[in-house]
Amino acid sequence: MFQGLDEVPAKSQLRRRLRQQRRDLSPEALQCAAIALSNHLVRLNHFQRARHIGLYWPMQGEISPLPLMQHPIAVNKHFYLPVLAGQFARGLRFAPFNPHAAMRNNRFRIPEPQVSPSHQRSVHELDLLILPLVAFDAEGYRLGMGGGFYDRSLAHLPHRRSWRRPRLIGVGHAFQEVPRVPREPWDIPLGIVCTEMGCYRIRS
């Protein structure tokens, strides 16, 4: 799976290349990748044990985690999508989501469940969070879209001495693996990365 180390391209260049590669995927390829990803994720103990699970709404060729909701093992699980809590929000909260939920677009034109703030959860109230990514590497580092919303929302995790909730799983297409993701001191490496090809535990 993992490639050798080469020169690290700039973040903007890397994002531009991989986002275009995602957008070039056909609807059929996206559907096949989403189903394959779901089949891998449901085998993980982290998924099987979790009751409250954060997903994301796929945009511009991102691999979709939404088929997870239709799997028989998910019957008694609760799913959530990230929402921006207010016009100038810099972090994420998570709203209950099901296929019949009323939706509205946030300021980035990403659909969010239309629920009152009293029904939203903070990230540390989730058991498992499935994160989108633009790129990832063998050490579990993830390159996101650049807004920093997940980074700010998860900033508490490195400071916890006990079990860090939620568990994090990064997901993407297999071609989004790169030799080395450009990283910052505040970046949190993932423990597991899953693609349509399988799930891989990161060796710390």
GROMACS elastic network, one bead per residue, 0.5 to 0.9 nm:
[ bonds ]
;  ai    aj funct       b0    kb
    1   138     6  0.85696   500
    1   174     6  0.85220   500
    1   177     6  0.84732   500
    1   200     6  0.88683   500
    2   137     6  0.73340   500
    2   138     6  0.57297   500
    2   177     6  0.74013   500
    2   178     6  0.80185   500
    2   179     6  0.73898   500
    3     6     6  0.88444   500
    3   137     6  0.84810   500
    3   138     6  0.78365   500
    3   177     6  0.81258   500
    3   178     6  0.71533   500
    3   179     6  0.55392   500
    4   178     6  0.89447   500
    4   179     6  0.58128   500
    4   180     6  0.87235   500
    5     8     6  0.83549   500
    5   178     6  0.86188   500
    5   180     6  0.64177   500
    6   179     6  0.60438   500
    6   180     6  0.74121   500
    7   179     6  0.80948   500
    7   180     6  0.80147   500
    8    11     6  0.86114   500
    8    14     6  0.89218   500
    8   178     6  0.87613   500
    8   179     6  0.74944   500
    8   180     6  0.60745   500
    8   181     6  0.70015   500
    8   182     6  0.66705   500
    9    12     6  0.83804   500
    9    13     6  0.65588   500
    9    14     6  0.61625   500
    9   180     6  0.87876   500
    9   181     6  0.84942   500
    9   182     6  0.78228   500
   10    13     6  0.52949   500
   10    14     6  0.61195   500
   10    15     6  0.85887   500
   10   182     6  0.73801   500
   11    14     6  0.50928   500
   11    15     6  0.60294   500
   11    16     6  0.84989   500
   11   143     6  0.79103   500
   11   146     6  0.89032   500
   11   181     6  0.81142   500
   11   182     6  0.65344   500
   12    15     6  0.51410   500
   12    16     6  0.60717   500
   12    17     6  0.86362   500
   12   146     6  0.88983   500
   13    16     6  0.51669   500
   13    17     6  0.62311   500
   13    18     6  0.86888   500
   14    17     6  0.53218   500
   14    18     6  0.61997   500
   14    19     6  0.83833   500
   14   134     6  0.84060   500
   14   135     6  0.79022   500
   14   143     6  0.89763   500
   14   181     6  0.89857   500
   15    18     6  0.54129   500
   15    19     6  0.58035   500
   15    20     6  0.83574   500
   15   134     6  0.63520   500
   15   135     6  0.76389   500
   15   143     6  0.80054   500
   15   144     6  0.82717   500
   15   145     6  0.73996   500
   15   146     6  0.88587   500
   16    19     6  0.53659   500
   16    20     6  0.61756   500
   16    21     6  0.86413   500
   17    20     6  0.53598   500
   17    21     6  0.62920   500
   17    22     6  0.88416   500
   18    22     6  0.62182   500
   18    23     6  0.86473   500
   18   134     6  0.66101   500
   18   135     6  0.74379   500
   18   175     6  0.82325   500
   18   176     6  0.65515   500
   19    22     6  0.50686   500
   19    23     6  0.62405   500
   19    24     6  0.86975   500
   19    60     6  0.75702   500
   19    61     6  0.76674   500
   19    62     6  0.84609   500
   19   134     6  0.68836   500
   20    23     6  0.50207   500
   20    24     6  0.62307   500
   20    60     6  0.87130   500
   20    61     6  0.86574   500
   21    24     6  0.52173   500
   21    25     6  0.69685   500
   21    61     6  0.82960   500
   21   175     6  0.86696   500
   21   176     6  0.89279   500
   22    25     6  0.55713   500
   22    60     6  0.68391   500
   22    62     6  0.64884   500
   22    63     6  0.85330   500
   22   173     6  0.81758   500
   22   176     6  0.88251   500
   23    26     6  0.81345   500
   23    60     6  0.54860   500
   23    62     6  0.81439   500
   24    61     6  0.75854   500
   25    28     6  0.81330   500
   25    29     6  0.61084   500
   25    30     6  0.65118   500
   25    61     6  0.65946   500
   26    29     6  0.51505   500
   26    30     6  0.62856   500
   26    31     6  0.86843   500
   26    61     6  0.86376   500
   27    30     6  0.50742   500
   27    31     6  0.61532   500
   27    32     6  0.86669   500
   27    61     6  0.86952   500
   28    31     6  0.51596   500
   28    32     6  0.62459   500
   28    33     6  0.85985   500
   29    32     6  0.52023   500
   29    33     6  0.61012   500
   29    34     6  0.85961   500
   30    33     6  0.51158   500
   30    34     6  0.61115   500
   30    35     6  0.87020   500
   30    61     6  0.70835   500
   30    62     6  0.81361   500
   30    63     6  0.65201   500
   30    64     6  0.77120   500
   31    34     6  0.51662   500
   31    35     6  0.63210   500
   31    36     6  0.86553   500
   31    63     6  0.84554   500
   31    64     6  0.80568   500
   32    35     6  0.53182   500
   32    36     6  0.61920   500
   32    37     6  0.85856   500
   32   196     6  0.82965   500
   33    36     6  0.51421   500
   33    37     6  0.60325   500
   33    38     6  0.85988   500
   33    63     6  0.66531   500
   33    64     6  0.79114   500
   33   173     6  0.75550   500
   33   195     6  0.79810   500
   33   196     6  0.51446   500
   33   197     6  0.85157   500
   34    37     6  0.50928   500
   34    38     6  0.61992   500
   34    39     6  0.87264   500
   34    63     6  0.57644   500
   34    64     6  0.50754   500
   34    65     6  0.63624   500
   34    66     6  0.78114   500
   34    67     6  0.67710   500
   34    68     6  0.88823   500
   34   195     6  0.89271   500
   34   196     6  0.70189   500
   35    38     6  0.51219   500
   35    39     6  0.63220   500
   35    40     6  0.88480   500
   35    64     6  0.83995   500
   35    65     6  0.84647   500
   35    67     6  0.64130   500
   35    68     6  0.82852   500
   35   196     6  0.79318   500
   36    39     6  0.51637   500
   36    40     6  0.64969   500
   36    41     6  0.88227   500
   36   195     6  0.81223   500
   36   196     6  0.50208   500
   36   197     6  0.73764   500
   36   198     6  0.82086   500
   37    40     6  0.52438   500
   37    41     6  0.61980   500
   37    42     6  0.87951   500
   37    63     6  0.80752   500
   37    64     6  0.80882   500
   37    65     6  0.72615   500
   37    67     6  0.87108   500
   37    68     6  0.86454   500
   37   171     6  0.81886   500
   37   172     6  0.87503   500
   37   173     6  0.89556   500
   37   194     6  0.69748   500
   37   195     6  0.57669   500
   37   197     6  0.74320   500
   37   198     6  0.71692   500
   37   199     6  0.85463   500
   38    41     6  0.51165   500
   38    42     6  0.62210   500
   38    43     6  0.89072   500
   38    64     6  0.86431   500
   38    65     6  0.65557   500
   38    66     6  0.81417   500
   38    67     6  0.61582   500
   38    68     6  0.52812   500
   38    71     6  0.81496   500
   38   196     6  0.82105   500
   39    42     6  0.56882   500
   39    43     6  0.70447   500
   39    68     6  0.80750   500
   39    71     6  0.86750   500
   39   196     6  0.86851   500
   39   198     6  0.88539   500
   40    43     6  0.56480   500
   40    44     6  0.73022   500
   40   194     6  0.74876   500
   40   195     6  0.81746   500
   40   196     6  0.76174   500
   40   197     6  0.81957   500
   40   198     6  0.57947   500
   40   199     6  0.64379   500
   41    44     6  0.55497   500
   41    45     6  0.89526   500
   41    46     6  0.88352   500
   41    47     6  0.67718   500
   41    48     6  0.89454   500
   41    65     6  0.89960   500
   41    68     6  0.79077   500
   41   194     6  0.72571   500
   41   198     6  0.83019   500
   41   199     6  0.72790   500
   42    45     6  0.80309   500
   42    46     6  0.88151   500
   42    47     6  0.60149   500
   42    48     6  0.65613   500
   42    68     6  0.74194   500
   42    71     6  0.80479   500
   42    73     6  0.74296   500
   42    74     6  0.85358   500
   43    46     6  0.86910   500
   43    47     6  0.73838   500
   43    48     6  0.72167   500
   44    47     6  0.53674   500
   44    48     6  0.63274   500
   44    49     6  0.87433   500
   44   199     6  0.83729   500
   45    49     6  0.59921   500
   45    50     6  0.83697   500
   46    49     6  0.54704   500
   46    50     6  0.60929   500
   46   127     6  0.84818   500
   46   128     6  0.71786   500
   46   167     6  0.74054   500
   47    50     6  0.52278   500
   47    51     6  0.82194   500
   47    53     6  0.81261   500
   47   127     6  0.88530   500
   47   128     6  0.71271   500
   48    51     6  0.81806   500
   48    73     6  0.74499   500
   48    74     6  0.82748   500
   49   127     6  0.85398   500
   50    53     6  0.66370   500
   50    77     6  0.73647   500
   50    78     6  0.89365   500
   50   126     6  0.84021   500
   50   127     6  0.53763   500
   50   128     6  0.61751   500
   51    74     6  0.87460   500
   51    76     6  0.72334   500
   51    78     6  0.58926   500
   51    79     6  0.82510   500
   51   126     6  0.81037   500
   51   127     6  0.65477   500
   51   128     6  0.81226   500
   52    77     6  0.62093   500
   52    79     6  0.59746   500
   52    80     6  0.75471   500
   52   125     6  0.78306   500
   52   126     6  0.51267   500
   52   127     6  0.53283   500
   52   128     6  0.66284   500
   52   129     6  0.86932   500
   53    77     6  0.74425   500
   53    78     6  0.61888   500
   53    80     6  0.61706   500
   53    81     6  0.88098   500
   53   126     6  0.58984   500
   53   127     6  0.60370   500
   53   129     6  0.57666   500
   53   130     6  0.75250   500
   53   166     6  0.87113   500
   54    78     6  0.85964   500
   54    79     6  0.58075   500
   54    81     6  0.58211   500
   54    82     6  0.73377   500
   54    94     6  0.71043   500
   54    95     6  0.88311   500
   54    96     6  0.89622   500
   54   123     6  0.82500   500
   54   126     6  0.67266   500
   54   127     6  0.82023   500
   54   128     6  0.62420   500
   54   130     6  0.59091   500
   54   131     6  0.81809   500
   55    65     6  0.65445   500
   55    66     6  0.73140   500
   55    79     6  0.68361   500
   55    80     6  0.59548   500
   55    81     6  0.53705   500
   55    82     6  0.74718   500
   55   128     6  0.88648   500
   55   129     6  0.64453   500
   55   130     6  0.52702   500
   55   131     6  0.69867   500
   55   132     6  0.86138   500
   56    64     6  0.79300   500
   56    65     6  0.71244   500
   56    66     6  0.78245   500
   56    80     6  0.79220   500
   56    81     6  0.53097   500
   56    82     6  0.64657   500
   56   130     6  0.73696   500
   56   131     6  0.71143   500
   56   132     6  0.71415   500
   57    62     6  0.87582   500
   57    64     6  0.72791   500
   57    65     6  0.79883   500
   57    66     6  0.76076   500
   57    81     6  0.70354   500
   57    82     6  0.83993   500
   57   110     6  0.72859   500
   57   111     6  0.68925   500
   57   112     6  0.80354   500
   58    61     6  0.70744   500
   58    62     6  0.51282   500
   58    63     6  0.64388   500
   58    64     6  0.52971   500
   58    65     6  0.77001   500
   58    66     6  0.83103   500
   58   110     6  0.87005   500
   58   132     6  0.81480   500
   59    62     6  0.54606   500
   59    63     6  0.84015   500
   59    64     6  0.85208   500
   59   110     6  0.75873   500
   61    64     6  0.84433   500
   62   132     6  0.73414   500
   62   133     6  0.81440   500
   62   134     6  0.83144   500
   62   172     6  0.68861   500
   62   173     6  0.77514   500
   63   132     6  0.79455   500
   63   171     6  0.73930   500
   63   172     6  0.56595   500
   63   173     6  0.62873   500
   63   195     6  0.82870   500
   63   196     6  0.84638   500
   64    67     6  0.72545   500
   64   132     6  0.88657   500
   64   171     6  0.88039   500
   64   172     6  0.85637   500
   65    68     6  0.59493   500
   65    69     6  0.82648   500
   65   130     6  0.78816   500
   65   171     6  0.82095   500
   66    69     6  0.58549   500
   66    70     6  0.79253   500
   67    70     6  0.55013   500
   67    71     6  0.70277   500
   68    71     6  0.54491   500
   68    72     6  0.89496   500
   68    73     6  0.87921   500
   68    74     6  0.70839   500
   69    72     6  0.83568   500
   69    73     6  0.87837   500
   69    74     6  0.59138   500
   69    75     6  0.79134   500
   69    77     6  0.84234   500
   69    78     6  0.88759   500
   69    79     6  0.76149   500
   69    98     6  0.80421   500
   69    99     6  0.86329   500
   70    73     6  0.84917   500
   70    74     6  0.68849   500
   70    75     6  0.80273   500
   71    74     6  0.54757   500
   71    75     6  0.74720   500
   72    75     6  0.57907   500
   73    76     6  0.76552   500
   73    77     6  0.82369   500
   74    77     6  0.51649   500
   74    78     6  0.80824   500
   75    78     6  0.84966   500
   78    96     6  0.72837   500
   78    97     6  0.78932   500
   78    98     6  0.86046   500
   79    95     6  0.82983   500
   79    96     6  0.59197   500
   79    97     6  0.55789   500
   79    98     6  0.71123   500
   80    94     6  0.55211   500
   80    95     6  0.50670   500
   80    98     6  0.81453   500
   80   113     6  0.85723   500
   80   120     6  0.86934   500
   80   121     6  0.85544   500
   80   126     6  0.87794   500
   81    93     6  0.82724   500
   81    94     6  0.52865   500
   81    95     6  0.54413   500
   81    96     6  0.66396   500
   81    97     6  0.62097   500
   81   112     6  0.67213   500
   81   113     6  0.70899   500
   82    92     6  0.58605   500
   82    93     6  0.56053   500
   82    95     6  0.63897   500
   82   112     6  0.70181   500
   82   113     6  0.85544   500
   82   123     6  0.89708   500
   83    86     6  0.88501   500
   83    91     6  0.87175   500
   83    92     6  0.56640   500
   83    93     6  0.53060   500
   83    94     6  0.56510   500
   83    95     6  0.65761   500
   83   106     6  0.77842   500
   83   111     6  0.86635   500
   83   112     6  0.58254   500
   83   113     6  0.75974   500
   83   120     6  0.85818   500
   84    87     6  0.73056   500
   84    88     6  0.81470   500
   84    89     6  0.56370   500
   84    90     6  0.75445   500
   84    91     6  0.67793   500
   84    92     6  0.53681   500
   84    93     6  0.64716   500
   84    94     6  0.85664   500
   84   106     6  0.71572   500
   84   107     6  0.86435   500
   84   112     6  0.84522   500
   84   149     6  0.89229   500
   85    88     6  0.79278   500
   85    89     6  0.54711   500
   85    90     6  0.83380   500
   85    91     6  0.75781   500
   85    92     6  0.66908   500
   85    93     6  0.64403   500
   85   117     6  0.77777   500
   86    89     6  0.51793   500
   86    90     6  0.89333   500
   87   106     6  0.84980   500
   87   107     6  0.75071   500
   89    92     6  0.75223   500
   89   149     6  0.88188   500
   90   147     6  0.86273   500
   90   148     6  0.79163   500
   90   149     6  0.59625   500
   90   152     6  0.73357   500
   90   153     6  0.83355   500
   91   148     6  0.81454   500
   91   150     6  0.69624   500
   91   151     6  0.83336   500
   91   152     6  0.58223   500
   91   153     6  0.51401   500
   91   154     6  0.89257   500
   92   122     6  0.75470   500
   92   123     6  0.74504   500
   92   149     6  0.62792   500
   92   150     6  0.69929   500
   92   152     6  0.82606   500
   92   153     6  0.59105   500
   93   117     6  0.88745   500
   93   120     6  0.63427   500
   93   121     6  0.57902   500
   93   122     6  0.50236   500
   93   123     6  0.62933   500
   93   153     6  0.82136   500
   94    97     6  0.89745   500
   94   113     6  0.89853   500
   94   119     6  0.87754   500
   94   120     6  0.53503   500
   94   121     6  0.50469   500
   94   122     6  0.61991   500
   94   123     6  0.67885   500
   94   126     6  0.86824   500
   95   112     6  0.78147   500
   95   113     6  0.61304   500
   95   114     6  0.80193   500
   95   115     6  0.67914   500
   95   116     6  0.86280   500
   95   117     6  0.82298   500
   95   119     6  0.66592   500
   95   121     6  0.64236   500
   96   101     6  0.83736   500
   96   113     6  0.70189   500
   96   115     6  0.78386   500
   96   119     6  0.73392   500
   96   120     6  0.69054   500
   96   121     6  0.83178   500
   97   100     6  0.80901   500
   97   101     6  0.60147   500
   97   102     6  0.88728   500
   97   112     6  0.86707   500
   97   113     6  0.62186   500
   98   101     6  0.53719   500
   98   113     6  0.87355   500
   99   102     6  0.88667   500
  100   103     6  0.89967   500
  101   113     6  0.61819   500
  101   114     6  0.74373   500
  101   115     6  0.88565   500
  102   112     6  0.84118   500
  102   113     6  0.58370   500
  102   114     6  0.54917   500
  102   115     6  0.80626   500
  103   111     6  0.59353   500
  103   112     6  0.53342   500
  103   114     6  0.51176   500
  103   115     6  0.86862   500
  104   109     6  0.85152   500
  104   110     6  0.80064   500
  104   111     6  0.52794   500
  104   112     6  0.54006   500
  104   113     6  0.65001   500
  104   114     6  0.60850   500
  105   108     6  0.73495   500
  105   110     6  0.50619   500
  105   112     6  0.59296   500
  105   113     6  0.87697   500
  106   109     6  0.51167   500
  106   110     6  0.54675   500
  106   111     6  0.63378   500
  106   112     6  0.66653   500
  107   110     6  0.74126   500
  108   111     6  0.87994   500
  112   115     6  0.88285   500
  115   118     6  0.81532   500
  115   119     6  0.65187   500
  115   120     6  0.74462   500
  116   119     6  0.56787   500
  116   120     6  0.70784   500
  117   120     6  0.51649   500
  117   121     6  0.83503   500
  118   121     6  0.81713   500
  121   124     6  0.81386   500
  121   125     6  0.61772   500
  121   126     6  0.76577   500
  122   125     6  0.55648   500
  122   126     6  0.74664   500
  122   153     6  0.85939   500
  123   126     6  0.56124   500
  123   127     6  0.87865   500
  123   129     6  0.81047   500
  123   153     6  0.68848   500
  123   154     6  0.74007   500
  123   165     6  0.81448   500
  123   166     6  0.70534   500
  124   127     6  0.76662   500
  124   153     6  0.89872   500
  124   154     6  0.82472   500
  124   156     6  0.87607   500
  124   157     6  0.87813   500
  124   164     6  0.84050   500
  124   165     6  0.54685   500
  124   166     6  0.57719   500
  125   165     6  0.74109   500
  125   166     6  0.73146   500
  126   129     6  0.68777   500
  126   165     6  0.68476   500
  126   166     6  0.53717   500
  126   167     6  0.83438   500
  127   165     6  0.60202   500
  127   167     6  0.62467   500
  127   168     6  0.89757   500
  128   165     6  0.74054   500
  128   168     6  0.60638   500
  128   169     6  0.76624   500
  129   165     6  0.89763   500
  129   166     6  0.60373   500
  129   167     6  0.61084   500
  129   168     6  0.50745   500
  129   169     6  0.63249   500
  129   170     6  0.84118   500
  130   167     6  0.85006   500
  130   168     6  0.61100   500
  130   170     6  0.58171   500
  130   171     6  0.68815   500
  131   150     6  0.83461   500
  131   168     6  0.71049   500
  131   169     6  0.60601   500
  131   171     6  0.61197   500
  131   172     6  0.87681   500
  132   142     6  0.89402   500
  132   144     6  0.72542   500
  132   145     6  0.89209   500
  132   169     6  0.88212   500
  132   170     6  0.59968   500
  132   171     6  0.55221   500
  132   172     6  0.64362   500
  133   136     6  0.70883   500
  133   142     6  0.61745   500
  133   143     6  0.58674   500
  133   145     6  0.72977   500
  133   170     6  0.66086   500
  133   171     6  0.64543   500
  133   172     6  0.60082   500
  133   176     6  0.82624   500
  134   142     6  0.73714   500
  134   143     6  0.54115   500
  134   144     6  0.52371   500
  134   145     6  0.65271   500
  134   172     6  0.72665   500
  134   173     6  0.89593   500
  134   176     6  0.64908   500
  134   177     6  0.88635   500
  135   141     6  0.83417   500
  135   142     6  0.58065   500
  135   144     6  0.71461   500
  135   172     6  0.76759   500
  135   173     6  0.89287   500
  135   175     6  0.85903   500
  135   177     6  0.56771   500
  135   178     6  0.64835   500
  135   181     6  0.69614   500
  136   139     6  0.82141   500
  136   140     6  0.64097   500
  136   141     6  0.55606   500
  136   143     6  0.61960   500
  136   170     6  0.83375   500
  136   172     6  0.83385   500
  136   176     6  0.64316   500
  136   178     6  0.60610   500
  136   179     6  0.83406   500
  136   180     6  0.75218   500
  136   181     6  0.61364   500
  136   193     6  0.81391   500
  137   140     6  0.55725   500
  137   141     6  0.57140   500
  137   142     6  0.70037   500
  137   176     6  0.86219   500
  137   177     6  0.55273   500
  137   178     6  0.53711   500
  137   179     6  0.58627   500
  137   180     6  0.53334   500
  137   181     6  0.58813   500
  138   141     6  0.75262   500
  138   177     6  0.79495   500
  138   178     6  0.81442   500
  138   179     6  0.73411   500
  138   180     6  0.74870   500
  138   202     6  0.68788   500
  138   203     6  0.84293   500
  139   180     6  0.81401   500
  139   181     6  0.88787   500
  139   189     6  0.70476   500
  139   190     6  0.80037   500
  139   191     6  0.88334   500
  139   202     6  0.61401   500
  139   203     6  0.70543   500
  139   204     6  0.73461   500
  140   170     6  0.84525   500
  140   181     6  0.89475   500
  140   188     6  0.84328   500
  140   191     6  0.64061   500
  140   192     6  0.71974   500
  140   193     6  0.71212   500
  140   201     6  0.85823   500
  140   202     6  0.58262   500
  140   203     6  0.83443   500
  140   204     6  0.85939   500
  141   180     6  0.80739   500
  141   181     6  0.61713   500
  141   182     6  0.83281   500
  141   183     6  0.72545   500
  141   187     6  0.73517   500
  141   188     6  0.69704   500
  141   190     6  0.62486   500
  142   170     6  0.76314   500
  142   181     6  0.66215   500
  142   182     6  0.86785   500
  142   183     6  0.82149   500
  142   187     6  0.80361   500
  142   188     6  0.81183   500
  142   189     6  0.69166   500
  142   190     6  0.73960   500
  143   146     6  0.77432   500
  143   181     6  0.64652   500
  143   182     6  0.75642   500
  143   183     6  0.80117   500
  144   147     6  0.76941   500
  144   148     6  0.76630   500
  144   150     6  0.84495   500
  145   148     6  0.77263   500
  146   149     6  0.83700   500
  147   150     6  0.81950   500
  147   151     6  0.87621   500
  148   151     6  0.50983   500
  148   152     6  0.61323   500
  148   153     6  0.85162   500
  149   152     6  0.53896   500
  149   153     6  0.61379   500
  149   154     6  0.86559   500
  150   153     6  0.50102   500
  150   154     6  0.60241   500
  150   155     6  0.84091   500
  151   154     6  0.53165   500
  151   155     6  0.59564   500
  151   186     6  0.77190   500
  151   187     6  0.69570   500
  151   188     6  0.76836   500
  152   155     6  0.52121   500
  152   156     6  0.84267   500
  153   156     6  0.76083   500
  154   157     6  0.57827   500
  154   158     6  0.85087   500
  154   166     6  0.89596   500
  154   188     6  0.81686   500
  155   158     6  0.69140   500
  155   159     6  0.81119   500
  155   186     6  0.76134   500
  155   187     6  0.86507   500
  155   188     6  0.81550   500
  156   159     6  0.56633   500
  156   160     6  0.69578   500
  156   164     6  0.89089   500
  157   160     6  0.56149   500
  157   161     6  0.88453   500
  157   164     6  0.58758   500
  157   165     6  0.73868   500
  157   166     6  0.85053   500
  157   188     6  0.82293   500
  158   161     6  0.79697   500
  158   164     6  0.80121   500
  158   188     6  0.75866   500
  159   164     6  0.89526   500
  160   163     6  0.73325   500
  160   164     6  0.62229   500
  161   164     6  0.76120   500
  163   166     6  0.86827   500
  163   167     6  0.88415   500
  164   167     6  0.67395   500
  165   168     6  0.83833   500
  167   190     6  0.88833   500
  167   191     6  0.81544   500
  168   190     6  0.61331   500
  168   191     6  0.66771   500
  168   192     6  0.71296   500
  168   193     6  0.88481   500
  169   190     6  0.63862   500
  169   191     6  0.67209   500
  169   192     6  0.50804   500
  169   193     6  0.56497   500
  169   194     6  0.71841   500
  170   190     6  0.65814   500
  170   191     6  0.83355   500
  170   192     6  0.64456   500
  170   194     6  0.62998   500
  170   195     6  0.86422   500
  171   192     6  0.86360   500
  171   193     6  0.56549   500
  171   195     6  0.56835   500
  171   196     6  0.87612   500
  171   199     6  0.88381   500
  172   175     6  0.82098   500
  172   176     6  0.64689   500
  172   177     6  0.84428   500
  172   193     6  0.79398   500
  172   194     6  0.66865   500
  172   195     6  0.52119   500
  172   196     6  0.77440   500
  173   176     6  0.55187   500
  173   177     6  0.79182   500
  173   194     6  0.82991   500
  173   195     6  0.51711   500
  173   196     6  0.62558   500
  173   197     6  0.82389   500
  174   177     6  0.60386   500
  174   194     6  0.83632   500
  174   195     6  0.53701   500
  174   196     6  0.65833   500
  174   197     6  0.65836   500
  174   198     6  0.87925   500
  175   178     6  0.79335   500
  175   195     6  0.89701   500
  177   180     6  0.84980   500
  177   181     6  0.88540   500
  178   181     6  0.66800   500
  180   183     6  0.86758   500
  183   186     6  0.82852   500
  183   187     6  0.64025   500
  184   187     6  0.54436   500
  185   188     6  0.85594   500
  189   202     6  0.87098   500
  189   204     6  0.88994   500
  190   193     6  0.69388   500
  190   201     6  0.87329   500
  190   202     6  0.71510   500
  191   200     6  0.84956   500
  191   201     6  0.58972   500
  191   202     6  0.51556   500
  191   203     6  0.77266   500
  191   204     6  0.79260   500
  192   199     6  0.68254   500
  192   200     6  0.55998   500
  192   202     6  0.57029   500
  193   198     6  0.84873   500
  193   199     6  0.57284   500
  193   200     6  0.53973   500
  193   201     6  0.66569   500
  193   202     6  0.75022   500
  194   197     6  0.75895   500
  194   198     6  0.56373   500
  194   200     6  0.62040   500
  194   201     6  0.87751   500
  195   198     6  0.53937   500
  195   199     6  0.63546   500
  195   200     6  0.86633   500
  196   199     6  0.83360   500
